[in-house]
């Protein structure tokens, strides 16, 4: 009888992959930096078990980004104490080489971002990987999409919304996804 020895790293990777949820495998635990310079694993720290609202932006944007951030501020106000507990709001820079954590923090302060609203940047390759997984990657920051991805990790319900729509319409959609119990 002949036995084949498998490298320990292969066995560990296989067990680790088997134990991850499909969502974790898809979204990955790629590390990004929040506005306070804290490393955040994208899925495990920000998405897992929560309803999330995700958009892309950059701090030097003068057009749609401030409008979308204004809508985030209204959603944040509506969420109240659920923000950071049941729901997270995630803004990811499409210009990570310019948008340092300090710049992201200053941008968030303009809109009174509270804990639970994560303004993310990081290594260019990490940001690009996450954006590609979300379907929000663009080569030129000016071409970024004005979309909100609204998802409920527990039920698997995901919707897209135009981020410059009326805040009331966006709140209704976030509410529907948050209350989904499918």
C-alpha positions in Angstrom: 0.0 0.0 0.0 1.3 3.4 -1.0 0.5 6.7 0.8 0.9 10.1 -0.7 2.2 12.8 1.7 0.4 16.2 1.3 2.2 19.3 2.2 0.9 20.7 5.5 0.2 24.1 3.9 -2.0 22.5 1.3 -4.0 20.6 4.0 -4.3 23.8 6.1 -5.5 25.8 3.1 -8.0 23.2 2.1 -9.5 23.0 5.6 -9.5 26.8 5.9 -11.3 27.1 2.5 -13.8 24.5 3.5 -14.7 26.3 6.7 -15.3 29.6 5.0 -18.8 30.6 3.9 -19.4 31.1 0.2 -19.7 34.8 0.8 -16.4 35.0 2.6 -14.7 33.0 -0.2 -16.2 35.5 -2.7 -15.8 38.8 -1.0 -12.5 37.8 0.6 -10.8 39.0 3.7 -8.6 41.4 1.8 -7.2 44.0 4.2 -8.1 47.7 3.7 -7.6 50.7 6.0 -10.4 52.7 7.5 -10.4 56.4 8.1 -8.6 55.9 11.4 -5.8 53.8 9.9 -7.2 50.6 11.4 -6.8 47.4 9.2 -10.1 45.9 8.4 -10.7 42.5 6.8 -13.3 43.2 4.2 -15.7 40.3 4.8 -15.1 39.3 8.4 -14.9 42.7 9.9 -17.3 44.7 7.8 -19.8 42.5 6.0 -20.3 39.3 7.9 -23.7 39.0 9.6 -24.7 42.6 8.7 -26.7 44.6 6.2 -24.3 46.8 4.3 -24.5 49.8 2.0 -21.4 50.1 -0.2 -20.4 52.8 -2.5 -17.2 54.0 -4.2 -15.9 57.6 -4.1 -12.8 59.7 -4.0 -12.0 62.7 -1.8 -11.2 65.1 -4.6 -14.4 64.4 -6.5 -16.5 67.5 -6.9 -19.6 66.0 -8.7 -21.5 62.9 -7.5 -19.3 61.9 -4.5 -20.6 64.8 -2.3 -24.2 64.0 -3.3 -23.8 60.3 -2.5 -22.1 61.2 0.8 -25.0 63.5 1.6 -27.3 60.5 1.0 -25.1 58.4 3.3 -25.5 61.0 6.0 -29.3 60.8 5.7 -29.2 57.0 5.8 -26.9 57.1 8.8 -29.3 59.4 10.6 -32.2 57.1 9.7 -30.3 54.0 10.9 -29.7 55.6 14.3 -28.4 53.0 16.9 -28.5 50.2 14.3 -25.5 51.7 12.5 -22.4 49.6 13.4 -24.6 47.0 15.1 -27.0 45.6 12.4 -25.8 47.7 9.5 -22.5 49.1 8.2 -22.0 51.8 5.6 -18.9 51.3 3.5 -17.3 53.9 1.2 -14.3 52.7 -0.8 -11.9 55.1 -2.5 -11.2 54.5 -6.2 -8.1 56.7 -5.7 -6.2 54.9 -2.9 -2.9 56.5 -4.0 -4.2 59.9 -3.1 -6.8 59.0 -0.4 -4.9 58.3 2.8 -6.8 57.4 5.9 -6.4 61.1 7.1 -8.0 62.4 3.8 -10.8 59.8 4.2 -11.4 60.9 7.8 -11.5 64.6 6.8 -14.0 63.7 4.0 -16.2 61.7 6.5 -16.1 64.6 9.0 -17.7 66.9 6.4 -20.7 64.6 6.5 -20.6 63.8 10.2 -19.7 60.1 9.7 -20.2 58.1 12.8 -18.9 54.7 13.9 -20.3 52.1 11.5 -19.6 54.3 8.4 -16.2 53.0 7.2 -14.3 55.1 4.7 -11.8 52.6 3.2 -8.5 53.0 1.4 -5.3 50.9 1.4 -2.8 49.3 -0.9 -3.8 49.9 -4.5 -3.8 46.1 -5.3 -6.0 45.4 -2.3 -8.5 48.1 -3.1 -8.7 47.0 -6.7 -9.3 43.3 -5.7 -12.2 44.3 -3.5 -13.6 46.6 -6.1 -13.4 43.9 -8.8 -15.2 41.5 -6.5 -18.0 44.1 -6.0 -18.2 44.9 -9.8 -17.2 48.5 -9.0 -13.6 48.6 -10.4 -12.7 51.3 -12.9 -9.3 52.1 -14.4 -10.0 55.9 -14.3 -11.4 57.3 -11.0 -13.6 59.8 -13.0 -15.5 56.8 -14.5 -16.6 55.4 -11.1 -20.2 54.2 -10.8 -22.8 56.2 -8.8 -24.2 53.0 -7.3 -25.0 51.8 -3.9 -24.8 48.1 -3.3 -27.2 47.2 -0.5 -26.8 43.7 0.8 -28.0 41.5 3.7 -25.3 39.0 4.4 -27.5 36.8 6.6 -30.2 36.3 3.9 -28.1 36.8 0.8 -30.4 39.5 -0.6 -28.5 42.1 -2.6 -29.8 45.1 -4.5 -28.3 48.0 -6.5 -29.6 51.6 -6.3 -28.6 54.8 -8.0 -26.5 56.6 -5.3 -27.7 60.1 -6.4 -31.4 59.1 -6.1 -33.5 60.8 -3.4 -32.4 59.9 0.1 -36.0 58.9 0.9 -36.0 56.3 -1.9 -32.6 55.0 -0.8 -33.8 54.7 2.8 -36.8 52.7 1.7 -34.6 50.3 -0.2 -32.1 49.9 2.8 -35.1 49.3 5.1 -36.4 46.5 2.8 -33.0 44.8 2.7 -32.4 45.3 6.4 -35.8 43.7 7.2 -35.5 40.8 4.8 -35.8 37.5 6.6 -35.9 35.1 3.6 
